[in-house]
Amino acid sequence: MHNSHANTVTPPQLLHCPMITPPHTRQIEDLQALLQVTRELAANTELLPLLTCVEQAARRVLGCERATVFLYDTATDELVSQLATGVEEIRFSADRGIAGEVVRTGQVIHVPDAYADARFNPEIDRRTGFRTHNLLSFPLLGMDNRTVGVLQVLNKRSGDFTAWDREVVQALGAQVGVAVQRQMLMDAHAEKLRLQRDLNIARQIQQGLLPTAPADVPGFDVTGWNRPADETGGDCFDHLRLPGGQLALTLADATGHGIGPALIMTECRALFHALITVTPDLADVVARVNNLLAADLPDGKFVTAFFGLLSPAEHTLSWVSAGQAPLFQYHARSGQLLELQAGGIPAGIVADFPYDAPTRWVMEPGDFMVLVTDGFLECTDAAGELFGSERLKAVIRAHSACSSADIIRGMTQAIEAFAGGLPQADDLTALVVRRR
């Protein structure tokens, strides 16, 4: 019988040859791995898990021992790694090292011998006990082709990185960059929404501390008004009925505007409330408020404040001004409008400051006092000119026969017309005390 295999000969050189993956087979496998990476990136909706996915995918696709994702912080011009294989957070200037050069040039950098390259920083190796032999660093490009970070892979297990690896990392960098940029934008938007919710709550709390109606005082018309420049403000006004029938009054302005000054203002108001209900000695109360604020506030932070007591039975208004000025005092009998200055420095700067004794004014029918924070005086028009006290006094004179609420309404309408639609730059607060 004829044996069809009788002439089949196995070449001797193939008898014990190990299996070798053809180049094109490896390329197909790498491309399939990149497609898998794309699916994994799309499945992550949080930044840290996304970076973990990137780090694991880079080691798997490129066959290396370690990978590090550096995000580029444009605000500080720094590279930050929140995740690196076996390493805690790393932060350094983007003008340093190989990763920094990737940011500056936007190019893939291949270093076959790390310790022979002057750009390599061995500090991380010293800290971790790891030894870097070779590395490949490449930019992570966002949708606008802007570098959002750098991916660095270390120690190719099969030797050194190849020209094909460089092709793979460029494709990987584009995919990862878009995914990271997308997630960073989503996280920033979520953080903005969360912050806005918190600010809205803070505004509701702060506005809830302000009086919602004019003070009910026999023979007097007392009205306050506030409009912060931001969600929360550093201004406040307040009036508090005391057991003896007196009315405690406050108008105050903390440095700046926003959430920080709002917290300072809340403390100032609470201190005055607590102390004035214990003793009607206004001088002692202001001294204690100043000392407590001086102990709490950091350098450069302070409060300008008017602290007053209205005694309706005696028709008197007494006050201490801790840096709060000007105060506008209108005398109905003479039609004179006086601009009074502060009698002391702002509260919270120097402990044990010797404030002047309270000023006491016996108010006649029709007399009133107007208190405003500097947002009124420093309102500017399109040319940058300040509204100033002279314009404000003219408005007050024009409304001298009006109620407290109408005086405030006249002032606010005047500065809004003066600003000509420009956004409000500072908090606005006013308090008017008028004897009927």
SEKOL-803036 format. One record per residue (C-alpha): residue in one letter; x, y, z; residue number from 1. Coordinates in Angstrom, 1 decimal. Layout:
+------+--------+--------+--------+-----+
! rest !     c1 !     c2 !     c3 !  nr !
+------+--------+--------+--------+-----+
!    A !      X !      Y !      Z ! NUM !
...
+------+--------+--------+--------+-----+
//
This chain:
+------+--------+--------+--------+-----+
! rest !     c1 !     c2 !     c3 !  nr !
+------+--------+--------+--------+-----+
!    M !    0.0 !    0.0 !    0.0 !   1 !
!    H !    1.2 !    3.4 !   -0.9 !   2 !
!    N !    1.9 !    5.5 !    2.3 !   3 !
!    S !    1.0 !    9.1 !    1.5 !   4 !
!    H !    3.2 !   10.3 !    4.4 !   5 !
!    A !    6.2 !    8.3 !    3.6 !   6 !
!    N !    8.0 !   11.2 !    2.0 !   7 !
!    T !    7.0 !   13.8 !    4.7 !   8 !
!    V !   10.1 !   15.1 !    6.4 !   9 !
!    T !   10.1 !   17.4 !    9.5 !  10 !
!    P !   12.9 !   20.0 !    9.1 !  11 !
!    P !   15.4 !   19.4 !   12.0 !  12 !
!    Q !   15.5 !   23.2 !   12.8 !  13 !
!    L !   11.7 !   23.2 !   13.7 !  14 !
!    L !   11.8 !   20.1 !   16.0 !  15 !
!    H !   12.5 !   22.0 !   19.3 !  16 !
!    C !   11.8 !   25.6 !   18.2 !  17 !
!    P !    9.6 !   27.6 !   20.8 !  18 !
!    M !    6.4 !   29.3 !   19.6 !  19 !
!    I !    7.1 !   32.8 !   18.3 !  20 !
!    T !    4.2 !   35.3 !   18.0 !  21 !
!    P !    4.4 !   36.9 !   14.5 !  22 !
!    P !    4.6 !   40.7 !   14.6 !  23 !
!    H !    1.3 !   41.2 !   12.9 !  24 !
!    T !   -0.4 !   38.9 !   15.5 !  25 !
!    R !    0.9 !   40.9 !   18.4 !  26 !
!    Q !   -0.3 !   44.1 !   16.7 !  27 !
!    I !   -3.8 !   42.7 !   16.4 !  28 !
!    E !   -3.7 !   41.7 !   20.0 !  29 !
!    D !   -2.6 !   45.2 !   21.1 !  30 !
!    L !   -5.4 !   46.8 !   19.0 !  31 !
!    Q !   -7.9 !   44.4 !   20.6 !  32 !
!    A !   -6.5 !   45.4 !   24.0 !  33 !
!    L !   -7.0 !   49.1 !   23.1 !  34 !
!    L !  -10.6 !   48.5 !   22.2 !  35 !
!    Q !  -11.1 !   46.8 !   25.5 !  36 !
!    V !   -9.5 !   49.8 !   27.2 !  37 !
!    T !  -12.0 !   52.0 !   25.4 !  38 !
!    R !  -14.9 !   50.0 !   26.8 !  39 !
!    E !  -13.4 !   50.1 !   30.3 !  40 !
!    L !  -12.9 !   53.8 !   30.2 !  41 !
!    A !  -16.5 !   54.4 !   29.1 !  42 !
!    A !  -17.8 !   52.3 !   32.0 !  43 !
!    N !  -16.1 !   54.5 !   34.7 !  44 !
!    T !  -18.0 !   57.6 !   36.0 !  45 !
!    E !  -15.6 !   58.6 !   38.8 !  46 !
!    L !  -12.1 !   60.0 !   38.4 !  47 !
!    L !  -10.2 !   57.8 !   40.8 !  48 !
!    P !  -11.6 !   54.5 !   39.5 !  49 !
!    L !  -11.0 !   55.8 !   36.0 !  50 !
!    L !   -7.3 !   56.5 !   36.8 !  51 !
!    T !   -7.0 !   53.0 !   38.4 !  52 !
!    C !   -8.4 !   51.6 !   35.1 !  53 !
!    V !   -5.9 !   53.6 !   33.1 !  54 !
!    E !   -3.0 !   52.5 !   35.2 !  55 !
!    Q !   -3.9 !   48.8 !   35.0 !  56 !
!    A !   -4.6 !   49.0 !   31.3 !  57 !
!    A !   -1.3 !   50.6 !   30.6 !  58 !
!    R !    0.6 !   47.9 !   32.4 !  59 !
!    R !   -1.4 !   45.2 !   30.7 !  60 !
!    V !   -1.2 !   46.6 !   27.1 !  61 !
!    L !    2.5 !   47.6 !   27.2 !  62 !
!    G !    3.7 !   44.8 !   29.4 !  63 !
!    C !    5.5 !   46.9 !   32.0 !  64 !
!    E !    6.0 !   46.7 !   35.7 !  65 !
!    R !    4.7 !   50.1 !   36.8 !  66 !
!    A !    2.6 !   53.0 !   35.5 !  67 !
!    T !    1.9 !   56.5 !   36.8 !  68 !
!    V !   -0.9 !   58.9 !   35.7 !  69 !
!    F !    0.0 !   62.5 !   36.2 !  70 !
!    L !   -2.8 !   65.1 !   35.9 !  71 !
!    Y !   -1.8 !   68.6 !   34.8 !  72 !
!    D !   -3.0 !   71.4 !   37.2 !  73 !
!    T !   -3.1 !   74.5 !   35.0 !  74 !
!    A !   -3.8 !   76.7 !   38.0 !  75 !
!    T !   -0.5 !   75.9 !   39.7 !  76 !
!    D !    1.5 !   74.6 !   36.7 !  77 !
!    E !    2.1 !   71.3 !   38.5 !  78 !
!    L !    1.8 !   67.7 !   37.7 !  79 !
!    V !   -0.1 !   65.6 !   40.3 !  80 !
!    S !   -0.3 !   61.9 !   40.6 !  81 !
!    Q !   -3.3 !   60.7 !   42.7 !  82 !
!    L !   -2.5 !   57.1 !   41.8 !  83 !
!    A !    0.8 !   55.3 !   41.0 !  84 !
!    T !    1.6 !   51.7 !   41.3 !  85 !
!    G !    2.8 !   51.3 !   44.9 !  86 !
!    V !    3.3 !   55.0 !   45.4 !  87 !
!    E !    1.5 !   57.7 !   47.4 !  88 !
!    E !    0.5 !   61.0 !   45.8 !  89 !
!    I !    3.2 !   62.8 !   43.9 !  90 !
!    R !    3.2 !   66.6 !   43.2 !  91 !
!    F !    5.9 !   68.6 !   41.4 !  92 !
!    S !    6.4 !   71.6 !   39.1 !  93 !
!    A !    5.6 !   71.0 !   35.4 !  94 !
!    D !    9.0 !   72.6 !   34.5 !  95 !
!    R !   10.8 !   69.6 !   36.0 !  96 !
!    G !   11.6 !   66.1 !   34.9 !  97 !
!    I !   10.7 !   64.0 !   32.0 !  98 !
!    A !    7.0 !   64.2 !   32.6 !  99 !
!    G !    7.3 !   68.0 !   32.7 ! 100 !
!    E !    9.0 !   68.0 !   29.3 ! 101 !
!    V !    6.2 !   65.9 !   27.9 ! 102 !
!    V !    3.8 !   68.7 !   29.0 ! 103 !
!    R !    6.0 !   71.4 !   27.6 ! 104 !
!    T !    6.6 !   69.7 !   24.2 ! 105 !
!    G !    3.5 !   67.4 !   23.8 ! 106 !
!    Q !    5.9 !   64.7 !   22.5 ! 107 !
!    V !    6.4 !   61.0 !   23.4 ! 108 !
!    I !    9.7 !   60.6 !   25.3 ! 109 !
!    H !   11.4 !   57.2 !   25.3 ! 110 !
!    V !   14.3 !   56.7 !   27.8 ! 111 !
!    P !   16.1 !   53.4 !   27.4 ! 112 !
!    D !   18.4 !   53.9 !   30.4 ! 113 !
!    A !   16.8 !   56.0 !   33.1 ! 114 !
!    Y !   19.9 !   56.6 !   35.2 ! 115 !
!    A !   21.9 !   57.7 !   32.2 ! 116 !
!    D !   19.4 !   60.5 !   31.4 ! 117 !
!    A !   20.0 !   63.8 !   33.3 ! 118 !
!    R !   16.2 !   64.6 !   33.2 ! 119 !
!    F !   15.3 !   61.5 !   35.3 ! 120 !
!    N !   14.5 !   62.2 !   38.9 ! 121 !
!    P !   15.5 !   59.2 !   41.1 ! 122 !
!    E !   13.9 !   60.5 !   44.2 ! 123 !
!    I !   10.8 !   58.3 !   43.9 ! 124 !
!    D !   13.0 !   55.2 !   43.4 ! 125 !
!    R !   14.9 !   56.1 !   46.6 ! 126 !
!    R !   11.6 !   56.5 !   48.5 ! 127 !
!    T !   10.0 !   53.3 !   47.3 ! 128 !
!    G !   13.0 !   50.9 !   46.8 ! 129 !
!    F !   11.9 !   50.5 !   43.1 ! 130 !
!    R !   14.6 !   50.5 !   40.4 ! 131 !
!    T !   13.6 !   52.2 !   37.1 ! 132 !
!    H !   15.5 !   50.8 !   34.1 ! 133 !
!    N !   13.6 !   52.2 !   31.1 ! 134 !
!    L !   10.5 !   54.3 !   30.7 ! 135 !
!    L !    8.1 !   55.7 !   28.1 ! 136 !
!    S !    6.2 !   59.0 !   28.9 ! 137 !
!    F !    3.5 !   60.3 !   26.7 ! 138 !
!    P !    0.9 !   63.1 !   26.8 ! 139 !
!    L !   -2.8 !   62.5 !   27.5 ! 140 !
!    L !   -4.6 !   64.7 !   25.0 ! 141 !
!    G !   -8.1 !   66.0 !   25.6 ! 142 !
!    M !  -10.9 !   66.7 !   23.0 ! 143 !
!    D !   -9.3 !   70.1 !   22.3 ! 144 !
!    N !   -5.9 !   68.5 !   21.7 ! 145 !
!    R !   -4.7 !   70.1 !   24.9 ! 146 !
!    T !   -2.5 !   68.1 !   27.3 ! 147 !
!    V !   -4.5 !   67.2 !   30.4 ! 148 !
!    G !   -1.9 !   64.9 !   31.9 ! 149 !
!    V !    1.0 !   62.5 !   31.3 ! 150 !
!    L !    1.1 !   58.7 !   31.5 ! 151 !
!    Q !    4.4 !   57.2 !   32.3 ! 152 !
!    V !    5.1 !   53.4 !   32.1 ! 153 !
!    L !    8.3 !   51.9 !   33.6 ! 154 !
!    N !   10.4 !   48.8 !   32.9 ! 155 !
!    K !    9.2 !   46.9 !   29.9 ! 156 !
!    R !    9.2 !   43.2 !   30.9 ! 157 !
!    S !   10.4 !   41.9 !   27.6 ! 158 !
!    G !   13.3 !   44.3 !   27.3 ! 159 !
!    D !   13.1 !   47.8 !   25.9 ! 160 !
!    F !   10.1 !   49.7 !   24.5 ! 161 !
!    T !    9.8 !   49.4 !   20.7 ! 162 !
!    A !    8.7 !   51.6 !   17.9 ! 163 !
!    W !    5.4 !   49.8 !   17.9 ! 164 !
!    D !    5.0 !   50.6 !   21.6 ! 165 !
!    R !    5.3 !   54.2 !   20.7 ! 166 !
!    E !    2.5 !   53.8 !   18.2 ! 167 !
!    V !    0.4 !   52.1 !   20.8 ! 168 !
!    V !    0.9 !   54.8 !   23.4 ! 169 !
!    Q !   -0.1 !   57.5 !   21.1 ! 170 !
!    A !   -3.4 !   55.8 !   20.5 ! 171 !
!    L !   -3.8 !   55.0 !   24.2 ! 172 !
!    G !   -2.9 !   58.6 !   25.2 ! 173 !
!    A !   -5.6 !   60.0 !   22.9 ! 174 !
!    Q !   -8.3 !   57.7 !   24.4 ! 175 !
!    V !   -7.2 !   58.1 !   28.0 ! 176 !
!    G !   -6.9 !   61.9 !   27.6 ! 177 !
!    V !  -10.4 !   62.3 !   26.3 ! 178 !
!    A !  -11.8 !   60.1 !   29.1 ! 179 !
!    V !   -9.9 !   61.9 !   31.8 ! 180 !
!    Q !  -10.8 !   65.3 !   30.5 ! 181 !
!    R !  -14.5 !   64.3 !   30.3 ! 182 !
!    Q !  -14.5 !   63.0 !   33.8 ! 183 !
!    M !  -12.6 !   66.1 !   35.2 ! 184 !
!    L !  -15.2 !   68.3 !   33.6 ! 185 !
!    M !  -18.0 !   66.2 !   35.0 ! 186 !
!    D !  -16.5 !   66.2 !   38.4 ! 187 !
!    A !  -16.0 !   70.0 !   38.3 ! 188 !
!    H !  -19.6 !   70.5 !   37.2 ! 189 !
!    A !  -20.8 !   68.2 !   40.1 ! 190 !
!    E !  -18.6 !   70.1 !   42.6 ! 191 !
!    K !  -20.0 !   73.4 !   41.3 ! 192 !
!    L !  -23.5 !   72.2 !   41.8 ! 193 !
!    R !  -22.7 !   70.9 !   45.3 ! 194 !
!    L !  -21.0 !   74.2 !   46.2 ! 195 !
!    Q !  -24.0 !   76.2 !   44.8 ! 196 !
!    R !  -26.4 !   74.1 !   47.0 ! 197 !
!    D !  -24.2 !   74.7 !   50.0 ! 198 !
!    L !  -24.1 !   78.4 !   49.3 ! 199 !
!    N !  -27.8 !   78.6 !   48.8 ! 200 !
!    I !  -28.3 !   76.9 !   52.2 ! 201 !
!    A !  -25.8 !   79.4 !   53.8 ! 202 !
!    R !  -27.6 !   82.3 !   52.2 ! 203 !
!    Q !  -30.9 !   81.1 !   53.6 ! 204 !
!    I !  -29.5 !   80.7 !   57.1 ! 205 !
!    Q !  -27.8 !   84.1 !   57.0 ! 206 !
!    Q !  -30.8 !   85.9 !   55.6 ! 207 !
!    G !  -32.9 !   84.1 !   58.2 ! 208 !
!    L !  -30.9 !   85.8 !   60.9 ! 209 !
!    L !  -31.8 !   89.3 !   59.7 ! 210 !
!    P !  -35.0 !   91.0 !   60.9 ! 211 !
!    T !  -37.9 !   90.4 !   58.5 ! 212 !
!    A !  -39.9 !   93.4 !   59.5 ! 213 !
!    P !  -39.4 !   96.9 !   60.9 ! 214 !
!    A !  -38.9 !   97.1 !   64.7 ! 215 !
!    D !  -42.0 !   97.6 !   66.7 ! 216 !
!    V !  -41.0 !  100.5 !   68.9 ! 217 !
!    P !  -43.5 !  103.1 !   70.3 ! 218 !
!    G !  -42.9 !  106.5 !   68.7 ! 219 !
!    F !  -40.1 !  105.3 !   66.4 ! 220 !
!    D !  -39.8 !  104.0 !   62.9 ! 221 !
!    V !  -36.8 !  101.6 !   62.5 ! 222 !
!    T !  -36.1 !   99.8 !   59.3 ! 223 !
!    G !  -33.1 !   97.8 !   57.9 ! 224 !
!    W !  -32.2 !   96.4 !   54.5 ! 225 !
!    N !  -29.5 !   94.1 !   53.2 ! 226 !
!    R !  -28.4 !   92.8 !   49.8 ! 227 !
!    P !  -25.2 !   90.8 !   49.6 ! 228 !
!    A !  -23.0 !   90.9 !   46.5 ! 229 !
!    D !  -22.6 !   87.1 !   46.5 ! 230 !
!    E !  -24.7 !   84.3 !   47.8 ! 231 !
!    T !  -23.6 !   85.2 !   51.3 ! 232 !
!    G !  -22.3 !   88.6 !   52.5 ! 233 !
!    G !  -20.1 !   90.2 !   55.1 ! 234 !
!    D !  -22.7 !   92.8 !   56.1 ! 235 !
!    C !  -25.6 !   92.6 !   58.6 ! 236 !
!    F !  -28.1 !   94.8 !   60.4 ! 237 !
!    D !  -30.1 !   93.8 !   63.5 ! 238 !
!    H !  -32.5 !   95.0 !   66.1 ! 239 !
!    L !  -33.3 !   93.2 !   69.3 ! 240 !
!    R !  -36.0 !   94.1 !   71.9 ! 241 !
!    L !  -34.6 !   94.0 !   75.4 ! 242 !
!    P !  -36.6 !   93.3 !   78.6 ! 243 !
!    G !  -36.5 !   96.9 !   79.8 ! 244 !
!    G !  -38.1 !   98.1 !   76.6 ! 245 !
!    Q !  -34.9 !   99.3 !   74.9 ! 246 !
!    L !  -33.9 !   98.3 !   71.4 ! 247 !
!    A !  -30.4 !   97.0 !   70.7 ! 248 !
!    L !  -29.2 !   98.0 !   67.2 ! 249 !
!    T !  -26.4 !   96.8 !   65.1 ! 250 !
!    L !  -25.0 !   97.5 !   61.6 ! 251 !
!    A !  -21.7 !   95.8 !   60.8 ! 252 !
!    D !  -19.4 !   95.1 !   57.9 ! 253 !
!    A !  -16.7 !   92.4 !   57.9 ! 254 !
!    T !  -13.8 !   92.7 !   55.6 ! 255 !
!    G !  -14.6 !   91.2 !   52.1 ! 256 !
!    H !  -17.7 !   89.5 !   51.1 ! 257 !
!    G !  -18.6 !   85.8 !   50.7 ! 258 !
!    I !  -18.8 !   82.8 !   53.0 ! 259 !
!    G !  -15.7 !   83.8 !   55.1 ! 260 !
!    P !  -16.9 !   87.2 !   56.1 ! 261 !
!    A !  -20.4 !   85.8 !   56.6 ! 262 !
!    L !  -19.1 !   83.5 !   59.3 ! 263 !
!    I !  -17.3 !   86.4 !   61.0 ! 264 !
!    M !  -20.5 !   88.5 !   60.8 ! 265 !
!    T !  -22.5 !   85.7 !   62.4 ! 266 !
!    E !  -20.1 !   85.5 !   65.3 ! 267 !
!    C !  -20.1 !   89.3 !   65.8 ! 268 !
!    R !  -23.9 !   89.4 !   65.8 ! 269 !
!    A !  -24.1 !   86.4 !   68.2 ! 270 !
!    L !  -21.6 !   88.0 !   70.6 ! 271 !
!    F !  -23.5 !   91.3 !   70.7 ! 272 !
!    H !  -26.8 !   89.5 !   71.3 ! 273 !
!    A !  -25.5 !   87.4 !   74.1 ! 274 !
!    L !  -23.7 !   90.3 !   75.9 ! 275 !
!    I !  -26.3 !   93.0 !   75.5 ! 276 !
!    T !  -29.0 !   90.8 !   77.1 ! 277 !
!    V !  -26.8 !   90.4 !   80.2 ! 278 !
!    T !  -26.0 !   94.1 !   80.7 ! 279 !
!    P !  -27.2 !   97.3 !   79.1 ! 280 !
!    D !  -23.7 !   98.9 !   79.7 ! 281 !
!    L !  -22.9 !   99.5 !   76.0 ! 282 !
!    A !  -19.3 !  100.5 !   76.6 ! 283 !
!    D !  -18.6 !   97.3 !   78.4 ! 284 !
!    V !  -20.4 !   95.2 !   75.8 ! 285 !
!    V !  -18.4 !   96.7 !   72.9 ! 286 !
!    A !  -15.1 !   96.2 !   74.7 ! 287 !
!    R !  -16.0 !   92.5 !   75.3 ! 288 !
!    V !  -17.1 !   92.0 !   71.7 ! 289 !
!    N !  -13.8 !   93.6 !   70.5 ! 290 !
!    N !  -11.7 !   91.4 !   72.7 ! 291 !
!    L !  -13.5 !   88.2 !   71.8 ! 292 !
!    L !  -13.2 !   88.9 !   68.1 ! 293 !
!    A !   -9.5 !   89.9 !   68.4 ! 294 !
!    A !   -8.9 !   86.5 !   70.0 ! 295 !
!    D !  -10.7 !   84.6 !   67.2 ! 296 !
!    L !  -10.0 !   86.5 !   64.0 ! 297 !
!    P !   -6.8 !   85.9 !   61.9 ! 298 !
!    D !   -4.5 !   88.9 !   61.1 ! 299 !
!    G !   -6.0 !   91.2 !   58.5 ! 300 !
!    K !   -9.6 !   90.3 !   59.4 ! 301 !
!    F !  -11.9 !   92.8 !   61.3 ! 302 !
!    V !  -15.4 !   94.2 !   61.6 ! 303 !
!    T !  -16.5 !   97.8 !   61.3 ! 304 !
!    A !  -19.6 !   98.1 !   63.4 ! 305 !
!    F !  -22.2 !  100.4 !   64.9 ! 306 !
!    F !  -23.5 !   99.2 !   68.3 ! 307 !
!    G !  -26.5 !  101.2 !   69.6 ! 308 !
!    L !  -29.2 !  101.3 !   72.2 ! 309 !
!    L !  -32.5 !  103.1 !   71.5 ! 310 !
!    S !  -34.5 !  104.1 !   74.6 ! 311 !
!    P !  -38.0 !  105.0 !   73.4 ! 312 !
!    A !  -39.2 !  106.2 !   76.9 ! 313 !
!    E !  -36.4 !  108.8 !   76.9 ! 314 !
!    H !  -36.3 !  109.4 !   73.1 ! 315 !
!    T !  -32.6 !  108.8 !   73.2 ! 316 !
!    L !  -30.2 !  106.9 !   70.9 ! 317 !
!    S !  -26.8 !  106.0 !   72.3 ! 318 !
!    W !  -24.0 !  104.3 !   70.3 ! 319 !
!    V !  -20.4 !  103.3 !   70.0 ! 320 !
!    S !  -18.9 !  103.2 !   66.5 ! 321 !
!    A !  -16.1 !  100.6 !   66.0 ! 322 !
!    G !  -14.7 !  102.0 !   62.8 ! 323 !
!    Q !  -18.2 !  102.3 !   61.2 ! 324 !
!    A !  -18.5 !  105.6 !   59.3 ! 325 !
!    P !  -19.9 !  107.8 !   58.1 ! 326 !
!    L !  -23.1 !  108.1 !   60.2 ! 327 !
!    F !  -25.7 !  110.6 !   58.9 ! 328 !
!    Q !  -27.6 !  112.5 !   61.6 ! 329 !
!    Y !  -30.6 !  114.6 !   60.5 ! 330 !
!    H !  -32.1 !  117.3 !   62.8 ! 331 !
!    A !  -35.7 !  118.0 !   61.7 ! 332 !
!    R !  -36.0 !  121.4 !   63.6 ! 333 !
!    S !  -33.0 !  123.0 !   61.7 ! 334 !
!    G !  -33.0 !  120.8 !   58.6 ! 335 !
!    Q !  -29.3 !  120.1 !   59.2 ! 336 !
!    L !  -27.7 !  116.8 !   58.1 ! 337 !
!    L !  -24.5 !  116.0 !   59.9 ! 338 !
!    E !  -21.9 !  113.5 !   58.7 ! 339 !
!    L !  -20.3 !  111.9 !   61.8 ! 340 !
!    Q !  -17.1 !  109.9 !   61.8 ! 341 !
!    A !  -16.2 !  106.8 !   63.7 ! 342 !
!    G !  -15.0 !  107.1 !   67.3 ! 343 !
!    G !  -12.7 !  104.1 !   67.3 ! 344 !
!    I !  -11.0 !  101.4 !   65.2 ! 345 !
!    P !  -12.7 !   98.3 !   63.8 ! 346 !
!    A !  -13.5 !   95.5 !   66.2 ! 347 !
!    G !  -11.2 !   92.5 !   66.2 ! 348 !
!    I !   -7.9 !   94.3 !   65.4 ! 349 !
!    V !   -6.5 !   95.1 !   68.9 ! 350 !
!    A !   -7.7 !   93.7 !   72.2 ! 351 !
!    D !   -8.4 !   96.1 !   75.0 ! 352 !
!    F !   -8.8 !   99.1 !   72.7 ! 353 !
!    P !  -10.1 !  102.2 !   74.7 ! 354 !
!    Y !  -13.3 !  103.0 !   72.7 ! 355 !
!    D !  -14.9 !  106.4 !   73.5 ! 356 !
!    A !  -17.8 !  106.5 !   75.9 ! 357 !
!    P !  -21.2 !  106.1 !   74.1 ! 358 !
!    T !  -22.5 !  109.1 !   72.3 ! 359 !
!    R !  -26.0 !  110.0 !   73.5 ! 360 !
!    W !  -28.5 !  111.8 !   71.3 ! 361 !
!    V !  -31.9 !  113.1 !   72.5 ! 362 !
!    M !  -34.0 !  112.8 !   69.4 ! 363 !
!    E !  -36.8 !  115.3 !   68.6 ! 364 !
!    P !  -39.8 !  114.5 !   66.5 ! 365 !
!    G !  -38.7 !  114.0 !   62.8 ! 366 !
!    D !  -35.1 !  113.4 !   63.7 ! 367 !
!    F !  -33.4 !  110.4 !   62.2 ! 368 !
!    M !  -30.1 !  108.6 !   61.7 ! 369 !
!    V !  -29.0 !  106.8 !   58.6 ! 370 !
!    L !  -26.4 !  104.1 !   58.8 ! 371 !
!    V !  -24.9 !  102.5 !   55.6 ! 372 !
!    T !  -22.1 !  100.1 !   54.8 ! 373 !
!    D !  -19.4 !  101.3 !   52.4 ! 374 !
!    G !  -21.0 !   99.5 !   49.5 ! 375 !
!    F !  -23.3 !  102.5 !   49.1 ! 376 !
!    L !  -20.4 !  105.1 !   49.1 ! 377 !
!    E !  -18.1 !  103.0 !   46.9 ! 378 !
!    C !  -20.6 !  102.2 !   44.2 ! 379 !
!    T !  -19.1 !  103.2 !   40.9 ! 380 !
!    D !  -20.4 !  104.2 !   37.5 ! 381 !
!    A !  -19.1 !  103.1 !   34.1 ! 382 !
!    A !  -16.3 !  105.8 !   34.3 ! 383 !
!    G !  -15.1 !  104.4 !   37.7 ! 384 !
!    E !  -16.4 !  107.4 !   39.7 ! 385 !
!    L !  -17.6 !  106.7 !   43.2 ! 386 !
!    F !  -21.1 !  107.6 !   44.3 ! 387 !
!    G !  -19.7 !  109.1 !   47.5 ! 388 !
!    S !  -21.2 !  110.7 !   50.6 ! 389 !
!    E !  -22.2 !  114.0 !   48.9 ! 390 !
!    R !  -24.6 !  112.3 !   46.5 ! 391 !
!    L !  -25.9 !  110.1 !   49.3 ! 392 !
!    K !  -26.6 !  113.2 !   51.5 ! 393 !
!    A !  -28.5 !  114.8 !   48.7 ! 394 !
!    V !  -30.7 !  111.7 !   48.4 ! 395 !
!    I !  -31.2 !  111.7 !   52.2 ! 396 !
!    R !  -32.2 !  115.4 !   52.2 ! 397 !
!    A !  -34.6 !  114.8 !   49.4 ! 398 !
!    H !  -36.3 !  112.1 !   51.4 ! 399 !
!    S !  -36.1 !  113.7 !   54.8 ! 400 !
!    A !  -39.9 !  113.9 !   55.2 ! 401 !
!    C !  -40.3 !  110.2 !   54.2 ! 402 !
!    S !  -40.5 !  107.0 !   56.3 ! 403 !
!    S !  -37.4 !  104.9 !   57.1 ! 404 !
!    A !  -38.3 !  102.4 !   54.4 ! 405 !
!    D !  -38.8 !  105.1 !   51.8 ! 406 !
!    I !  -35.4 !  106.7 !   52.7 ! 407 !
!    I !  -33.7 !  103.3 !   52.1 ! 408 !
!    R !  -35.7 !  102.8 !   48.9 ! 409 !
!    G !  -34.6 !  106.2 !   47.7 ! 410 !
!    M !  -30.9 !  105.5 !   48.4 ! 411 !
!    T !  -31.0 !  102.1 !   46.7 ! 412 !
!    Q !  -32.7 !  103.5 !   43.6 ! 413 !
!    A !  -30.1 !  106.3 !   43.4 ! 414 !
!    I !  -27.1 !  104.0 !   43.4 ! 415 !
!    E !  -28.7 !  101.6 !   41.0 ! 416 !
!    A !  -29.3 !  104.4 !   38.5 ! 417 !
!    F !  -25.8 !  105.7 !   39.1 ! 418 !
!    A !  -24.2 !  102.2 !   38.5 ! 419 !
!    G !  -26.1 !  102.0 !   35.2 ! 420 !
!    G !  -26.6 !   98.3 !   35.2 ! 421 !
!    L !  -23.1 !   97.4 !   36.3 ! 422 !
!    P !  -23.0 !   94.3 !   38.6 ! 423 !
!    Q !  -23.0 !   95.0 !   42.4 ! 424 !
!    A !  -19.4 !   94.9 !   43.6 ! 425 !
!    D !  -19.9 !   95.0 !   47.4 ! 426 !
!    D !  -22.5 !   94.1 !   50.0 ! 427 !
!    L !  -25.2 !   96.8 !   50.6 ! 428 !
!    T !  -26.7 !   97.3 !   54.1 ! 429 !
!    A !  -28.7 !  100.2 !   55.5 ! 430 !
!    L !  -30.4 !  100.9 !   58.8 ! 431 !
!    V !  -32.6 !  104.0 !   59.5 ! 432 !
!    V !  -33.8 !  105.0 !   63.0 ! 433 !
!    R !  -36.4 !  107.8 !   62.9 ! 434 !
!    R !  -38.5 !  109.4 !   65.7 ! 435 !
!    R !  -42.0 !  109.7 !   64.4 ! 436 !
+------+--------+--------+--------+-----+
//
